[in-house]
Structure formats: C-alpha cells, structure tokens
Amino acid sequence: MATQKHPLKITELILRDAHQSLLATRMRTEDMLPIGEKLDQVGFFSLETWGGATFDSCLRFLNEDPWERARKLKKVIPNTPFQMLLRGQNCVGYRHYADDIVERFVKKSVDVGIDIFRIFDALNDLRNVETAIKTVKQCGKIVEGCISYTVSPVHDINLYIKMAKQLADMGSDIICIKDMAGLLTPDATGTLIREIKKNVDLPIHLHTHATTGLVGMNLERAIESGVDIVDTAISSLSMGAGHYPTECVVAAQKGTLKDTGLDLGLLEEIADYFREVRKSYSAFESDFKGVDINILKSQIPGGMISNMENQLRDQDALDNLSEVLEEVPRVRKDMGYPPLVTPTSQIVGSQATLNVLTGERYKIISKETRECVLGKYGKLPGPLDPDLLAKAQENDTAIDCRPADLLEPEWDKVVKECKGKCKSEEDMLSYALFPKVALEFFANRAKGITSTEPAAAPPATSAAPTAPATQATGDGTYTVTVNGQPFSVQVSVGGAAQPVAAPAAPATTAQPQAAPPASAGGGTSVTSPLPGAVFSIKVAVGDQVNEGDVVIILESMKMETEVRASTGGSIKSIQVQEGQNVKTGDTLLVIG
C-alpha cells in the first residue's frame, strides 16, 4: 500500500508577528496592501494579520484604525483565512476585561474578517480563555486553543497533555503549541507532538521562534512527528528574534509526502517586496539579530531583551544588563515559574530590573508583580517565595477565583463615557481597551493626522506618509507634537528630522521613599522613579494628600505606574503635564 500524502500547512506571519518581533510592530497598512493580491495567491493555511501588539501599535504609534486595517486587508486578500492572536481575557490589552467586553470584541473581530482565533493565557490558566473560546464558537469561527510552552520544575509533558485535553473539551478545533522564546529542543518537540496526538484527535499547530538557533532542527522534528501546521515568516523578515523562513520549509518539503504545494517563485517575489519595505523601518530594527543559546536558561523572548536594553540605556545603566539577565530566572522562580509571554514577560523583566538597579531584591515591588503574585492575573503554576508573598500582601489581598469574576460588566459605562467622542462601536471597543491612547487617536484622526512617527525612509514600492504640518519658528526649527508632547526639531536644507523614539522602561508602582529631596522653593519634591510619559495627574494644586496616596500615573512599556506621595501635606505645585515625557529623577510635583 502506497503511503498517502499529507501536505504540510503553513501560516504566514509577515503581517503580524514577523514585524512585531523584528520591527517593533511598526509596519503600516499602506506597506501591506500592495502585496496583498500575491499573498492571497500563495495558498497559505492562514495569514496572521491581527492581534498581539498590532492593535495597540496602530492606535498608539501609527495613527491608524486597527479595525480599518483588518477591513482593508480583507478587501485585497479575500480568499485566505485571517488569523489573530487573542490574549484570552486580556483581549489585545494588558489587563483583564469584563466578559461583556471580551464577547463584543470577539464578535466585532469576526465582523471585520477574522476567521481563526489563536487564544492563549500567559499563565496557562484556562479559566481565562473560556469566555473567548465560547464566543468564537458561537460565531461559527475556528478556535486554536493554545499551550504557552515553557520549561520549569512544574512544567512537564503530563501537564501539557492535560492542557491539550482540556482545550479540546472546551471546543478547540486546533491545538497550538506556542513557543514564544524558542525554548523547544528537537527531542522535546518530537515528544510533545507525538504525545499530544496520542491523546487528542485534533490538528496540531506549532509556533516557535528562531532566538536560540534551534528552530530549523525543531521544525524538521515536528514535521517528522506529525505536526499538521507550522508558522513561518517570509525570508526577508525572518530569523533573529523572529521565525524560520517560509521558503526554506517549502523547499525542504518539495517532492516529499509533506510537500506544501506552495510556489517558491511567488514567495521569492513577496520576499523581494518586503526586503525593500524593511528599509523604511530601520529605526525600529531589533538589536538582536543572531543566536543566543543562553535564552534556554533565562527564557527571555527577543522583544523583551530589546526592551531591557532600552530601559537600562535610559537609566545610564546598560552595563547592568548581564546582571538583569541573571536576575530574571530568579524572579521567575520566586513568582511560581510563570511562562514569559505578554504580559508576564514584562512583569518579570521589570521586577528583575528594579531588583538590580535598587541594589536590593524587592525593595520596590511593582504594581503588576504584586497583582500577579496575588492571583489577579490567574493561578501561578508553582509555589511562591514566602517572603515575596508576604510583601505583596502588605497592602492587598490574594484571590483564587477567575480574575474576571470580580469585574462588573463594563460596556454600559464605556458607552456613557464615549458619548460625543466615538463614531462607532469599534471606536468604543478601542476606548474600552486603551482609553487614553484611543482618545488621542480620535483627536488626531479628527485633525487629519496620518502618523505621529515618521519612518526612516519611504519604501521603494509605496509612498511613505508625511509627518503632519507643524508650526515653524522661521529659523529652520519646527515644533512637532508626538503623542501629545511638543518637540523642537531643527532641519537643515536638504535634511530631515530624525524619528522620535518612544520611551521604554518597566512598569512599576513607585513606593514612598525615605528621604525625598527638598525643592528649591521649599517643600518636598516627588520625583519620577523611571523614564516614561505622564499618563494621568490625580491631584490639583491646593489638594491635601496623605503619605502613600497616588498622585501621578506614569506610562512605560505600555503599562501604568503609580507614583505615590512621599509625605503628607498640600500640593504646592505640579511641574509636569499629561503626555509629557520624563526621566528618572525629574520633579513631578512639590508637596508643602
């Protein structure tokens, strides 16, 4: 009997994770559309077009409507299924949202063209994916129930088999193994796929990164072990912290029983297009371009490394990077071995950085660390460090229920707050997920501003958007507003303004400090504990505050940081404005 062919299916990542991993999620829709027709001709199992950080980045950096991006792409790519990455109860944000927000978000995502929903939870707490899975099934679309792969004393093959069975019982159509840091080895890959297939009668989809250099061997072993679908990225946006090249997999399987049937010539045309497009985003290129086998120990995703580098550079402490990388696995152990994927990667990485820069472990515990330790992101996989747990419980209490069970329905409140500010239900959902960012986007949209971040250079194949017109001083110096903050830019004849980099720093809750500096005019200065942007000012001049009251919220690395009063008294002056960028040590306000 002749052996039957089982063509390997491929999900192409070029429109989402490929540029998220390598270009800080900055690729504009206008650079995707011209190649859409050819992408549609290839015959991919699916195209990952949405989700992850793309939604946030569209609003925050590109001044694009993410809903409109999906619709535009669907018009030029009508035949290939669209896939998105959904963070379970976090949707595409960084906190748990109420069930009514999750349900509306999923339904609206279906309306704009999403066919396959890859749904995961950062802690592998499957209670946090129940609502999303149920809603996708009600809409008649495909669920990829996801296992976030990690390695620890509490993660083993039996746990992953159990998760696969649970995901199948919850209604998953496909089981996805999500290896976000490239931690798989060939042996582990083969064992995992074979054992899941023995226990679950569903297709298996493998997502893995190239960070550790093992990706090619892992994919080969996965194919040998019966994987049904693999994620790849067009070669001109592959490897490094990204993914294995699509063309390599297609070429390797040509003429075999797993032959993908995809046209290498067409893929080469697509690669050529994105090779030119990539040049426009050189300002956002990841510094990580090679292989780091040490990731097998630290388990740090590629994007997390670049964030750490930027944060330490802002602190003039880049020399501390090796110490931070060594501290990450210790913090992860203390916190019960969470997988390092958004948002837990940011939480663990930020706390490790704080531990190193303050010179004392857990001298400052970030808000997110505290909430994670107390169960407010879900159930942690392993036991917690008793000392860390005790510190986290000083001003808060632990929970053991599904975090969303504690949330009241949010939609009616959103509708009320959005009155007169939003044009559609899509706008209201954007506001529900990212209130301040969405309002800034709405304001820029009304002014006709098409981008707040210039690219390094226009791509050869499409016109790059121009920066909005700004006020000229008459001497070659211009005032440019970026994310609500004015910057002075000097332009010489024939020259160009340089792009303004967004601040990168960990999210923390600033605790009251023992000896705050005195201001020159008398009183006590409250200073910024880290670089970031002023998200919200919670007090006004003349207000009375107590020591420990939240006075300002900073935003760093897309997360909010509470700055607390270091002493009680009256607010004498406020030295910053909302939207303003600040550095470590800058005076925020004065208490007298």
Secondary structure, DSSP 8 states (H G I E B T S, - for coil): --------EEEE-TTTHHHHHHSTT---GGGTGGGHHHHHHH--SEEEEEETTHHHHIIIII---HHHHHHHHHHH--SS-EEEEE-GGGTTSSS---HHHHHHHHHHHHHTT--EEEE--TT--GGGTHHHHHHHHHTT-EEEEEEE---BTTB-HHHHHHHHHHHHHTT-SEEEEEETT----HHHHHHHHHHHHHH--S-EEEEE-STTS-HHHHHHHHHHTT--EEEEB-GGG-STTS--BHHHHHHHHTTSTT-----HHHHHHHHHHHHHHHGGGGGG--S--S--TTHHHH---HHHHHHHHHHHHHTT-GGGHHHHHHHHHHHHHHTT-----TTHHHHHHHHHHHHHHHTSTTSS--HHHHHHHTTTT---SS---HHHHHHHTSSS----S-GGGG----HHHHHHHTTTT-SSHHHHHHHHHSHHHHHHHHHHHHHT---SS--SS--TTS--------EE-SSSEEEEEETTEEEEEE--TT---------------B---SS--B-TTSSEEEE-SSSEEEEEE---TT-EE-TT-EEEEEEETTEEEEEE-SS-EEEEEE---TT-EE-TT-EEEEE-
